[in-house]
Amino acid sequence: MVEKGIPIPPEMFADRSSLRLGVINITTSLGFLAFCLISHDEFWRELWGVGLIGLAIGIGYIIVWKKSNGNLS
């Protein structure tokens, strides 16, 4: 597209759905939580609560996705 001089449509960059972001946040947070809880280092074991923040954000993204698609009353 760029080589031909055609402008790039903004829709190509706005393809991040709330479902995708929610799943990424939840899985990343669960991985971080698992790492913290099985770690033998006391520093990491005390940071397990930080993983809950990403988990809550991911759940929020999924709720927004469901509401925007009309799947949730």
C-alpha positions in Angstrom: 0.0 0.0 0.0 2.7 2.5 1.0 4.7 1.7 -2.1 1.7 2.5 -4.3 1.0 5.8 -2.5 -2.3 4.6 -1.1 -3.0 5.9 2.4 -3.3 3.3 5.1 -6.9 3.2 6.4 -7.2 3.7 10.2 -9.2 0.5 10.5 -6.1 -1.5 10.1 -4.7 -0.1 13.3 -8.0 -0.2 15.3 -8.4 -4.0 15.0 -7.8 -4.6 18.7 -11.0 -6.0 20.1 -11.8 -5.9 23.8 -12.0 -9.7 23.8 -8.5 -10.0 22.5 -7.1 -7.5 25.1 -9.1 -9.2 27.8 -7.7 -12.6 27.1 -4.2 -11.3 26.8 -4.5 -9.5 30.2 -6.0 -12.5 31.9 -3.5 -15.0 30.7 -0.6 -12.8 31.4 -1.8 -12.1 34.9 -2.4 -15.7 35.6 1.1 -16.5 34.5 2.5 -13.8 36.7 0.4 -15.0 39.6 1.6 -18.6 39.1 5.2 -17.4 38.9 4.9 -15.4 42.1 3.1 -18.2 44.1 5.6 -20.9 43.1 8.7 -18.8 43.5 11.0 -19.5 46.4 12.2 -15.9 46.6 10.4 -13.9 49.3 10.4 -10.8 47.1 8.3 -12.4 44.3 6.0 -14.2 46.8 5.0 -10.8 48.2 4.1 -9.4 44.7 1.3 -11.9 43.9 -1.3 -9.2 44.5 0.0 -7.2 41.6 -1.2 -9.9 39.2 -4.8 -9.3 40.4 -4.7 -5.8 38.8 -4.2 -7.2 35.3 -6.7 -9.9 36.0 -9.3 -7.3 36.9 -8.5 -5.2 33.9 -8.9 -8.3 31.6 -12.2 -9.2 33.1 -13.3 -5.6 32.6 -12.3 -5.8 28.9 -14.4 -8.9 28.4 -17.4 -7.3 30.1 -17.0 -4.3 27.7 -16.8 -6.7 24.8 -19.9 -8.6 25.8 -21.8 -5.3 26.4 -20.8 -3.9 23.0 -21.9 -7.0 21.2 -25.2 -7.1 23.0 -24.5 -10.4 24.7 -25.0 -9.1 28.2 -28.1 -7.5 29.5 
